[in-house]
Amino acid sequence: MAVKISDAARERLLEIWNYTEETWGEAQADKYLRGLVETAERAHKSRHLWRPVPDEELKGAFFIRYRHHFIFFRELSTGTIGVISILHENMDIPSRLKDEYGRSETE
């Protein structure tokens, strides 16, 4: 697989699925998660979609948007991308991303 999902990002995916399932049902939750994963895979294939995270502390981190979520990732030495986190547009993105970026460094 061209995309490696960190533990923090995996936790976010579960949270997103649970919220979506409770709010709009299982079929919509499955569809939304499939869209998130497909967007991450598309990012791997299409570097021109990458947007750098504008923060010096997160140098080397990029993002791509899928509907109401931002998928944050970095390029790994293996040529794959490592998904750091997936955050909703209404979250405190800078602080959550810094926390999860630090956690993903050890994975």
Stockholm file with secondary structure:
# STOCKHOLM 1.0

chainA/1-107         MAVKISDAARERLLEIWNYTEETWGEAQADKYLRGLVETAERAHKSRHLWRPVPDEELKGAFFIRYRHHFIFFRELSTGTIGVISILHENMDIPSRLKDEYGRSETE
#=GR chainA/1-107 SS CCEEECHHHHHHHHHHHHHHHHHHCHHHHHHHHHHHHHHHHHHHHCGGGCEECSCGGGTTEEEEEETTEEEEEEECTTSSEEEEEEEETTSCHHHHHHHHHHHHTTC
#=GC SS_cons         CCEEECHHHHHHHHHHHHHHHHHHCHHHHHHHHHHHHHHHHHHHHCGGGCEECSCGGGTTEEEEEETTEEEEEEECTTSSEEEEEEEETTSCHHHHHHHHHHHHTTC
//
